Amino acid sequence: MTKKEIFITSAFTENSIWRQILGICSALAVTNLMMNSLIMGLGVIFSLALSGFTISLIRAWTPRSVRMMVQTLIIAAYVIIVDIFLKANLPAISKQLGPYVGLIITNCILMGRAEAFASQNKPFDSLVDGVGAGVGYTFVLLLIGFIRELFGFGSLFGIRVLGAWWTPWSIMVMAPSAFFILAMLIWIINVRFYKPKV
């Protein structure tokens, strides 16, 4: 596959959230605001891309018996960099995201891409796959965040877009709304694009 095909496959065709139902914990938890969704998505892109690249780079020298531990250690190193960066430069957002940044380490998407792709492919292909999977994840987070913030606060990225006439829907700022929005998104996309061949 070309790098473009790798990117499109990991970002959209085999999107980790709507196709593989992975990494939905953070999709439900941090999507009440679009800014939180964007920052979380960028953190996952950074961690996915660089951990995939690093895991692929050393795959020939990683014994099978300790491969999962090595992958977890590499992912944890990049996630810690993201966490430290957020605490130092964006403390308010870091506080809002709370423990969910640290939980990127155990995110199924990262472990899944490390095992399924990075441990079997070339470093730059793994980097592209990581960026693609991260972009797909971020796209879903932003889509859910768009709906929740617009209807829950009447704003987008903290900027008021609906006038004083708008009555915010309090259900939209609670986690159950993310669950229902995600379920409808998965249903619509699977019916529209992944119809079983008869």
N, C-alpha and C positions, 0 to 999 in steps of 0.2 A: 504493500500500500504506500501511496505517496503521503507526505506529511499533511497535505490538505485533507486527504481522505481520512487519515488518523484523527485529525482535529474534528472533522464533521461527525465521524462515527462516535467518538467519545463525548462530544458536546451535545449532540442532538439525536442521532439514530439510536444509540444505546445510552441515553442520558441516565445517569446514576439514580436520580430521584423518580422520574416519571416512568422509566422503563424497568429499572432494577429494584426500585423501592428501597434504596440505601440512603443513609444520612438524613433521614427525615426528622430526627430528634431536634437538631438545630433549626431545621426548616419550620418547625412548629414553635420554637422558643424565641427566636430573635427577629421574627419578621413583622413585629408590630410597627416598626419604623423603617423606612427605606434606607436611611443612613446606616442603621445597624445591619441591615441585610447586605448593603454594599461592602461595608468594612469586613464583615464575616466572610463574604464571598472572596474578597481580595486576599484575606488571610489564608483561605483554603486553596486558592489558585497558587499562591506563593509556596505553600507547604506541599501541595500535590506535585507541582512542576519540579521543584528542586529535590524533593525526596525521591521522585521517580527517576530523575537524572542520576542521583547519587547511587541509588540501589542498583540501577542498570550498570553503572560504571564499575561497581565492585562485584557484580553477580558471579563472575567466574572464580572469584577467590572466597566466596561465602559458602561455607559448608552447609549442606542441606539440613543438618541437624540443628543448626542455630539460626537459620535464615529468617524465621519469623521474629526472633529476638533482635536481630540486627536491623530488620526493617522497622520495627517499633522504635528502636533507639534513634535511627536516622530521622524518622518522622517527628519524634519528640524533640529532637534538636532544632528542627526548623520551626515547629510550633512554639517553642520557648522563645525563639528570636521574634516571632510575631507578637507574642504576649508581652515581651519586654518593650518592643517598639510601641505598642499601643499604650502601655502604662506610662511610658516616658513622653510620648508626643500627643496622645489623645486620651487623657485620663478619664474624661467624662464618658466617652464611648466605651472605654475599657471597663468602667464600672457598670454600665448598662448591660454589656455583654456578659459580665460576671464570669461564671465558671465555664461558659460554653466555648470560649477560645481554647482553654486547656483541654477540653473534650475533643478538639479536632484530632488529637493523638489517637483516640479510639474510634474515630469516625470510620464507618465501614467503607466509605468511598476510598479513603487513602489506603487502607489495608487491602481492599479489593484490587485497586489499580496497581499497587506494589506487587501483589502476588500474581495477578492475571496478565499484566503487561510488562512492567519494569523488570521483573526477574527473568524475562524471556526475550527482551528486545534490546536494540541499540540505545545508547544514552540519549541522543537527540530525538529519536522517535519517542522515547519515554517522556522526555521533556514536553514535547508537543502533545502527547496523550494526556499528561498531567494538566497542561494549560487548558486543553479542550474539556476535560472532565470538570475542571474548576469553573470554566466559563458556563458550562451547562448547569452546574449547581447554582452559580450566582444568578443566572437568568431566572431560574425557578424561585429563588429567594426574593429577587426584586419584583417578580410578578405577584407573588403572594403579599409582599410588603406594600406594593402599590395599592392593591385592593384594601388591605387592612388599614393603612394609614389614611387613605382617601376617605373611606367611609367611617373610620373610627375617630379621626381627628379633623377631617376636612382639609388636610394639608398633604404636601408631597415634599420630601426632604426638609421638613420643618417649615416650609413656606405655605401660608394659608392660601388655598385655591378655591375653596367653597366659601361663600359669603356667610354673614351672620344668620341668614335664613336657614342654614343647614343645621340639623340636629344630629350630633354625632351618635353613631350606633355603638353603645358601650360593649356589645358582644364582640365587636371587631377588634378590640384591644386585648381580649382574652384569648388564651391558647386554643380553646375549642374551635374558634373561627378559622384558625390556620389549618386545623385538621380537616374541616369541611371544605375549605377552599382547595387544599391540596388533593383531597379525594375527588372533587369535581374536575380539577385540572387533569389528574391521571385518567379519569374516565373519558373526558372529552378527547384527549390526545390519543389514547389507545383505540377509541372507536373511530376517530378520524384518520389516523395514520397507520394503525397496526391491525387492520381488519384481517381476520383469519382467511386464508385462501381456501375456497371451496372446490 
